[in-house]
Amino acid sequence: MKIVITGTYCSGKTTLCYDLIQAIPNCKLLLEEAREISDLIPPDGWSLPAIREYLLVRQILNEKRNEKDDKLLICDNGVHGNLAHDSLLTKEVNNILLLDQLDHINYDLVFFCDHHEVAIEQDGVRLVDPFLRERAAEEILKFIELLGSKPIILFGDREQRVRAVLRHLPFNMTN
């Protein structure tokens, strides 16, 4: 089973992912691809088409490599976030074709972290524009629908979000 925890920046995605790997035995976490290279990309580099394509291809291939496991696969942000950022930063959605070309398997469950209760963290790496944050959330929800999924919207504090995810997983995954 493969699930994704998605949402705009500073919405609690990664925190929730770490909480879930503590709560669920026999699961594996795939961190958001952009996190691993964020210190290598200059601020204006995020809108370069080559960087955008690289992030999406790396996400898809990383998921494919790990789908073969019997473990629950938890993806931090996943393809929806990549496609939404492509649309916002490059004004193009050509990378969506890569999903078919690389045989991306859709997620079994899509969890969307509502960002309204989470403060923007100004750590010098993340985006901090609240208007862009709203637009990113709208774009992510658009791509979730476009790819044929129905998001499960997560509200509340960390514990409430963990409980909400656990309620949607098959019983044998949480024991």
C-alpha positions as CSV (number, residue, x, y, z in Angstrom):
1,M,0.0,0.0,0.0
2,K,1.3,3.5,-0.9
3,I,-0.1,6.7,0.7
4,V,0.9,10.3,0.3
5,I,0.9,13.1,2.8
6,T,0.7,16.3,0.7
7,G,-0.1,19.9,1.2
8,T,1.5,23.3,0.7
9,Y,4.8,24.3,2.3
10,C,4.7,24.6,6.1
11,S,1.5,22.6,6.5
12,G,2.9,19.9,8.7
13,K,3.5,17.2,6.1
14,T,7.0,16.1,7.1
15,T,6.2,16.3,10.8
16,L,3.1,14.1,10.3
17,C,5.2,11.6,8.2
18,Y,7.7,11.3,11.1
19,D,4.8,10.9,13.6
20,L,3.3,8.1,11.4
21,I,6.5,6.1,11.2
22,Q,6.6,6.1,15.0
23,A,3.0,5.0,15.2
24,I,2.9,2.3,12.4
25,P,5.1,-0.8,12.5
26,N,6.6,-2.0,9.3
27,C,6.3,1.1,7.2
28,K,8.8,3.1,5.1
29,L,9.1,6.9,4.6
30,L,10.1,8.6,1.4
31,L,11.0,12.1,2.2
32,E,10.2,15.0,-0.1
33,E,12.9,15.0,-2.9
34,A,13.4,18.8,-2.7
35,R,14.5,18.6,0.9
36,E,17.6,16.6,0.0
37,I,18.9,19.2,-2.4
38,S,17.4,22.5,-1.0
39,D,20.8,23.7,0.1
40,L,22.3,23.2,-3.4
41,I,19.7,25.1,-5.4
42,P,19.9,28.9,-5.5
43,P,16.5,30.7,-4.8
44,D,15.9,31.4,-8.4
45,G,16.9,27.9,-9.4
46,W,13.6,26.3,-8.3
47,S,11.8,27.6,-11.4
48,L,14.3,26.1,-13.8
49,P,12.5,23.5,-15.9
50,A,15.4,21.1,-15.6
51,I,15.3,21.2,-11.8
52,R,11.5,20.8,-11.8
53,E,11.7,17.7,-14.1
54,Y,14.6,16.2,-12.1
55,L,12.5,16.4,-8.9
56,L,9.5,14.8,-10.4
57,V,11.5,12.0,-12.1
58,R,13.4,11.3,-8.9
59,Q,10.1,11.2,-7.0
60,I,8.6,8.7,-9.4
61,L,11.7,6.5,-9.6
62,N,12.1,6.5,-5.8
63,E,8.5,5.4,-5.3
64,K,8.9,2.6,-8.0
65,R,12.0,1.3,-6.2
66,N,10.2,1.1,-2.9
67,E,6.7,-0.1,-4.1
68,K,8.0,-3.7,-4.3
69,D,8.3,-3.9,-0.5
70,D,5.5,-5.4,1.6
71,K,5.7,-2.4,3.9
72,L,3.3,0.5,3.9
73,L,5.0,3.3,1.9
74,I,4.5,6.8,3.2
75,C,5.4,9.5,0.6
76,D,6.1,13.0,1.9
77,N,4.5,15.4,-0.7
78,G,4.6,13.0,-3.7
79,V,3.9,13.9,-7.3
80,H,1.0,16.3,-6.6
81,G,3.2,18.7,-4.8
82,N,5.8,18.5,-7.6
83,L,3.2,19.1,-10.3
84,A,1.7,22.0,-8.4
85,H,5.0,23.7,-8.0
86,D,5.8,23.1,-11.7
87,S,2.6,24.9,-12.5
88,L,3.3,27.8,-10.2
89,L,7.0,28.3,-10.8
90,T,7.3,27.6,-14.5
91,K,3.7,28.2,-15.7
92,E,3.8,24.8,-17.4
93,V,2.3,21.4,-16.7
94,N,4.3,19.4,-19.3
95,N,5.8,17.2,-16.6
96,I,2.5,15.5,-16.0
97,L,3.2,13.4,-19.1
98,L,6.1,11.8,-17.2
99,L,3.7,10.0,-14.9
100,D,2.5,7.9,-17.8
101,Q,5.9,7.6,-19.4
102,L,7.4,6.3,-16.2
103,D,4.4,4.2,-15.3
104,H,3.7,6.0,-12.0
105,I,1.3,4.0,-9.8
106,N,-1.3,6.2,-8.2
107,Y,-1.5,6.4,-4.4
108,D,-4.0,4.2,-2.5
109,L,-4.8,7.1,-0.1
110,V,-4.1,10.8,-0.5
111,F,-4.0,12.9,2.7
112,F,-3.9,16.7,2.3
113,C,-2.6,18.7,5.3
114,D,-4.6,21.9,5.8
115,H,-2.2,24.7,6.4
116,H,-4.4,27.3,8.0
117,E,-3.5,26.2,11.6
118,V,0.2,25.9,10.9
119,A,2.5,28.9,11.2
120,I,5.0,29.6,8.4
121,E,8.4,28.7,9.6
122,Q,11.0,31.2,8.5
123,D,14.1,29.1,8.5
124,G,15.9,30.7,5.5
125,V,15.2,27.7,3.2
126,R,11.4,27.6,2.9
127,L,9.2,29.9,1.0
128,V,7.4,32.4,3.2
129,D,4.9,34.1,0.9
130,P,1.4,33.5,2.3
131,F,-0.3,34.3,-1.0
132,L,1.9,31.7,-2.8
133,R,1.1,29.3,0.0
134,E,-2.6,29.6,-0.7
135,R,-2.0,29.3,-4.5
136,A,0.1,26.2,-3.9
137,A,-2.6,24.6,-1.8
138,E,-5.2,25.3,-4.6
139,E,-2.9,23.8,-7.2
140,I,-2.1,20.7,-5.2
141,L,-5.8,20.0,-4.7
142,K,-6.4,20.6,-8.5
143,F,-3.7,18.0,-9.3
144,I,-5.1,15.5,-6.8
145,E,-8.5,15.7,-8.6
146,L,-6.9,15.7,-12.1
147,L,-5.1,12.5,-11.2
148,G,-8.3,10.8,-10.1
149,S,-8.0,10.9,-6.4
150,K,-10.2,12.2,-3.6
151,P,-8.2,13.9,-0.9
152,I,-8.7,13.2,2.8
153,I,-8.3,16.7,4.4
154,L,-6.4,16.7,7.7
155,F,-7.1,19.3,10.3
156,G,-6.1,19.8,13.9
157,D,-3.0,19.3,15.9
158,R,-0.4,16.5,15.4
159,E,-2.2,13.9,17.4
160,Q,-5.5,14.6,15.6
161,R,-3.9,14.2,12.2
162,V,-2.1,11.0,13.2
163,R,-5.4,9.5,14.5
164,A,-7.2,10.6,11.3
165,V,-4.6,8.8,9.1
166,L,-4.7,5.7,11.2
167,R,-8.5,5.5,10.9
168,H,-8.2,5.3,7.1
169,L,-5.6,2.5,7.0
170,P,-6.5,-1.1,7.0
171,F,-6.4,-2.6,10.5
172,N,-3.6,-5.0,9.7
173,M,-1.3,-2.1,8.8
174,T,-1.6,-0.4,12.2
175,N,-0.9,-3.5,14.4
